[in-house]
Amino acid sequence: MTVINIGRRGALASAMALLAYPAAAQASFPTRAIRLIVPNPAGGSGDTITRIIGDRLGVELGGQVVVDNRPGAATTIGTTAVARAEPDGYTLLSLPSSGLVQTVLRARLPYDLTRDFAPVLGIGSIPLVLVAAASSTIRTLDDLRRAARSGDGISYGSGGAGTIGHISGARLLGELGGRGTHVPFRGNAEVLQAMAGGHVQIMFASVAEVPPLVAAGHLRALGVTAAAREPSLPETPTMRELGFADFEPSTWYAFMAPARTPQPVLSRLSAGFTAALADPTVQAKLRELSFTTEIRNPEQLAAFLREEAHAWGKVVRENNLTASD
């Protein structure tokens, strides 16, 4: 992803926008409800994480925070809504890693993640776990390799084209030298239901989503993408243990504001999110989701997004992926 230089005209427009936003309003922010747009369906990990943090953010800022789910088109509907919102700090995007993947997978988007957004805070991530349907013959990564290299290959599901599950599945099959048919669904919940019914063979899911299904015998966990084994899946090896030292994708989350949001407001939001994440109750709830907090300030987040775009862009090119795959 390229950082776009807004130039003298853009800088002047930003300065005028800041001047037009009264200092008193900045000091008293917020004076009305803040909306956190989640570009995924309700009930998923991103939605749950945003609600946990949003509840505490309201306390820290002394105002109301509302979570607004805007799913569709693999995160682009909700993301577009924030890009077009007033740059006043009252409409923010809860950006998942899949939202960034869209920018390297799709040739055309109604927004530019660099130009149309201002980073607020990177908050952390949840590792992925490779799971196989219990009805399949895939019990190990070696089984998966053999199945992917034979016949028509295997079927792998995801919560939609361009999601981190989709791209991670394609990447793994490429590294295994196998083939697979991608089956996109409207969110991971639908994929997990399809797998329980034996309609899809494998998928990469959030670690937070699968332990009960593994315990009930509906899924087999083959490997986690964390650096160490997950407490919720202690018998499941890491991908590193299985010989994939550099295979550690995760579902990360960050908060973004529309571009040209006044800097004092961005700073207040960043401080509010940071304080919310430091709350012991919030941390306890996030740990239950296998969420690891990793704060990235706006500058660090911007650099991280560039690095992620470069890394996933390489995966997309090497596997000849498109949004229709």
C-alpha positions in Angstrom: 0.0 0.0 0.0 1.4 3.4 -0.9 1.1 6.4 1.4 -0.4 9.2 -0.6 1.2 12.7 -0.2 -1.8 15.0 0.1 0.3 18.0 -1.0 -0.1 21.7 -0.3 -3.8 21.9 -1.2 -4.7 18.9 0.9 -2.6 20.2 3.8 -4.4 23.6 3.6 -7.8 21.9 3.5 -6.9 19.8 6.5 -5.7 22.9 8.4 -8.9 24.8 7.5 -11.0 21.9 8.7 -9.2 21.9 12.0 -9.7 25.6 12.4 -13.4 25.3 11.6 -13.8 22.8 14.4 -14.2 25.0 17.5 -11.6 24.6 20.2 -14.4 24.4 22.8 -16.0 21.5 20.9 -12.7 19.7 20.8 -12.2 20.1 24.5 -15.8 18.9 25.4 -15.7 16.0 22.9 -17.9 13.9 22.9 -21.2 15.8 23.2 -23.3 13.0 21.6 -23.1 9.3 20.9 -20.1 7.9 19.1 -20.8 5.1 16.6 -18.4 2.3 16.1 -19.1 0.7 12.7 -18.4 -3.0 12.6 -18.2 -4.2 8.9 -19.1 -7.7 9.9 -22.3 -9.5 11.2 -23.3 -9.3 14.8 -22.1 -12.2 17.0 -18.6 -12.6 15.5 -15.3 -12.1 17.2 -14.9 -8.5 15.9 -18.4 -7.6 16.9 -17.9 -9.0 20.4 -14.5 -7.3 20.9 -15.8 -4.0 19.7 -18.7 -4.1 22.1 -16.5 -5.0 25.1 -14.1 -2.1 24.3 -16.9 0.2 23.3 -18.8 -0.2 26.6 -15.6 0.9 28.5 -14.8 3.6 26.0 -18.1 5.3 26.9 -17.0 5.4 30.5 -13.6 6.7 29.8 -14.9 9.5 27.5 -18.0 10.3 29.6 -20.4 9.7 26.7 -22.4 7.1 24.9 -20.9 4.6 22.5 -23.1 2.7 20.1 -22.0 -0.4 18.0 -23.5 -0.4 14.5 -23.1 -3.5 12.4 -22.8 -2.8 8.7 -21.9 -6.2 7.1 -21.7 -7.0 3.5 -19.4 -7.2 0.5 -16.6 -8.6 2.6 -16.4 -5.5 4.9 -16.6 -2.9 2.1 -20.1 -1.7 2.9 -19.3 -0.7 6.5 -15.9 0.6 5.6 -17.4 2.8 2.9 -19.9 4.2 5.3 -17.1 5.5 7.6 -15.0 6.8 4.7 -18.0 9.0 3.7 -18.9 10.1 7.3 -18.3 13.5 8.7 -14.7 13.8 10.0 -15.8 14.8 13.5 -14.9 11.8 15.5 -18.4 10.5 16.0 -18.3 7.8 13.4 -15.4 5.3 13.6 -14.4 2.1 11.9 -13.6 -1.1 13.8 -11.2 -2.4 11.1 -10.4 -6.1 11.0 -7.5 -7.6 9.1 -9.9 -8.7 6.4 -10.7 -5.1 5.7 -7.1 -4.4 4.8 -6.9 -7.6 2.6 -9.7 -6.2 0.5 -7.5 -3.3 -0.5 -4.9 -5.6 -2.1 -7.5 -8.1 -3.5 -9.9 -5.8 -5.2 -8.9 -3.6 -8.2 -11.6 -1.0 -7.4 -12.9 0.1 -4.0 -15.0 3.2 -3.2 -12.3 4.3 -0.7 -8.5 4.3 -0.1 -7.5 3.0 3.3 -4.6 5.4 3.4 -6.1 8.5 1.9 -9.6 8.3 3.3 -8.9 7.3 6.9 -6.9 8.5 9.9 -5.4 5.8 12.2 -6.7 6.0 15.8 -5.3 2.9 17.5 -4.2 -0.7 16.8 -5.5 -2.9 19.6 -4.3 -6.5 19.1 -5.2 -9.8 17.6 -6.6 -13.3 17.8 -4.7 -16.2 16.3 -6.3 -18.5 13.7 -6.8 -22.2 13.9 -6.9 -24.6 11.0 -9.9 -27.0 11.4 -11.2 -29.9 9.5 -14.8 -31.3 9.5 -15.1 -34.4 11.7 -16.8 -36.2 8.8 -13.7 -35.8 6.6 -10.7 -38.1 6.4 -8.4 -35.2 7.3 -6.9 -35.7 10.7 -3.4 -34.2 10.3 -1.6 -31.7 8.1 -0.1 -34.7 6.2 -3.6 -35.9 5.5 -4.5 -32.5 4.2 -1.4 -32.4 2.0 -2.3 -35.8 0.4 -5.9 -34.8 -0.1 -5.0 -31.4 -1.6 -2.6 -33.1 -4.1 -5.0 -35.7 -5.3 -8.0 -35.6 -7.6 -9.8 -32.2 -7.5 -8.2 -31.2 -4.3 -10.2 -30.1 -1.2 -12.9 -27.6 -0.4 -12.1 -24.8 2.0 -14.6 -22.3 3.5 -14.3 -18.8 4.7 -16.5 -15.9 5.8 -16.3 -14.4 2.4 -13.9 -13.6 -0.5 -11.0 -11.6 0.7 -11.3 -12.5 4.3 -8.3 -13.5 6.3 -9.6 -17.1 6.3 -9.9 -17.1 2.5 -6.4 -15.8 1.9 -4.8 -17.9 4.7 -6.4 -21.0 3.2 -5.2 -20.2 -0.3 -1.7 -19.5 1.1 -1.5 -22.8 2.9 -2.7 -24.8 -0.1 -0.1 -23.1 -2.2 2.7 -24.0 0.3 1.4 -27.6 0.4 1.5 -27.8 -3.4 -2.1 -28.7 -3.5 -5.4 -27.5 -4.9 -8.6 -26.4 -3.3 -12.0 -25.0 -4.1 -12.9 -21.9 -2.1 -16.4 -21.8 -0.8 -17.3 -18.3 0.5 -20.1 -17.8 3.1 -21.6 -14.8 4.8 -19.5 -14.9 7.9 -17.7 -17.6 9.8 -20.8 -18.8 11.7 -22.3 -20.1 8.4 -19.0 -21.8 7.5 -18.8 -23.6 10.8 -22.4 -24.8 10.4 -21.6 -26.1 6.9 -18.5 -27.9 8.3 -20.5 -29.5 11.0 -22.8 -30.8 8.3 -19.8 -32.1 6.3 -20.3 -29.7 3.4 -16.9 -28.1 3.6 -13.7 -29.9 4.5 -11.4 -27.3 6.1 -11.3 -23.6 7.1 -9.2 -21.2 9.1 -11.3 -19.8 11.9 -10.6 -17.5 14.9 -9.4 -19.5 17.9 -12.2 -17.8 19.9 -14.9 -19.6 17.7 -14.0 -23.2 17.7 -13.1 -24.8 21.1 -16.7 -25.8 21.9 -17.1 -27.4 18.4 -13.8 -29.2 18.8 -14.8 -30.5 22.3 -18.2 -31.6 21.0 -16.5 -33.6 18.2 -17.9 -31.6 15.3 -14.4 -30.3 14.2 -10.8 -31.4 14.4 -8.2 -28.7 15.2 -5.1 -29.3 13.1 -2.9 -26.3 13.9 -2.9 -22.8 15.4 -1.1 -19.8 13.9 0.1 -18.5 17.3 3.7 -18.6 18.5 2.7 -20.9 21.3 -0.1 -23.4 21.9 -3.4 -21.9 22.9 -4.7 -22.6 26.4 -8.2 -23.3 24.9 -6.8 -25.9 22.5 -3.8 -27.3 24.4 -3.6 -30.5 22.4 -3.4 -28.6 19.1 0.2 -28.0 17.8 1.3 -24.6 16.4 1.9 -24.3 12.7 5.5 -23.7 13.7 5.6 -27.1 15.4 4.3 -28.6 12.2 7.1 -27.2 10.1 5.6 -23.9 9.0 7.8 -21.4 10.8 6.6 -18.3 9.1 2.9 -19.2 8.9 1.4 -17.1 11.7 -1.5 -15.0 10.2 -4.0 -13.6 12.7 -7.2 -11.7 12.9 -6.1 -8.3 14.1 -8.2 -5.2 14.9 -7.8 -1.5 14.8 -9.9 1.6 15.0 -9.9 4.2 12.3 -11.6 7.6 11.8 -12.5 9.5 8.6 -9.6 11.5 7.1 -9.4 15.1 8.2 -10.8 14.4 11.7 -9.2 17.1 13.9 -6.0 16.0 15.6 -7.3 17.0 19.1 -10.3 14.7 18.6 -8.1 11.9 17.3 -5.8 12.2 20.3 -8.7 12.1 22.7 -10.1 9.0 21.0 -6.7 7.3 21.0 -6.3 8.0 24.7 -9.8 6.8 25.5 -9.3 3.5 23.7 -6.0 3.0 25.4 -7.5 3.6 28.8 -10.4 1.3 28.0 -8.0 -1.5 27.0 -6.1 -1.1 30.3 -9.3 -1.8 32.3 -8.9 -5.1 34.2 -12.5 -6.2 33.4 -12.0 -5.5 29.7 -8.8 -7.5 29.7 -10.4 -10.4 31.4 -13.2 -10.5 28.8 -10.7 -10.2 26.0 -8.6 -13.0 27.3 -11.6 -15.3 27.2 -11.6 -14.7 23.4 -7.9 -15.6 23.2 -7.3 -11.9 22.3 -3.8 -10.6 22.8 -3.6 -6.8 23.4 -0.9 -5.0 21.4 -1.3 -1.3 21.4 -0.1 0.5 18.2 -0.3 4.3 18.3 -1.4 6.1 15.1 2.1 6.3 13.6 2.8 2.6 14.5 -0.6 1.6 13.1 0.0 3.4 9.8 3.4 1.6 9.4 1.8 -1.8 10.4 -0.9 -1.4 7.8 1.7 -0.7 5.1 3.6 -3.9 6.2 0.4 -6.0 6.1 -0.6 -4.7 2.7 2.8 -5.6 1.3 2.7 -9.1 2.9 -0.8 -10.0 1.8 -0.4 -8.4 -1.6 2.5 -10.8 -2.2 0.2 -13.8 -1.2 -2.5 -12.5 -3.6 -0.1 -12.2 -6.5 1.7 -15.5 -5.9 -1.7 -17.4 -5.8 -3.3 -15.4 -8.6 -6.3 -14.6 -6.3 -9.2 -12.3 -7.2 -12.3 -11.2 -5.3 -14.3 -13.8 -7.2 -12.1 -16.7 -6.1 
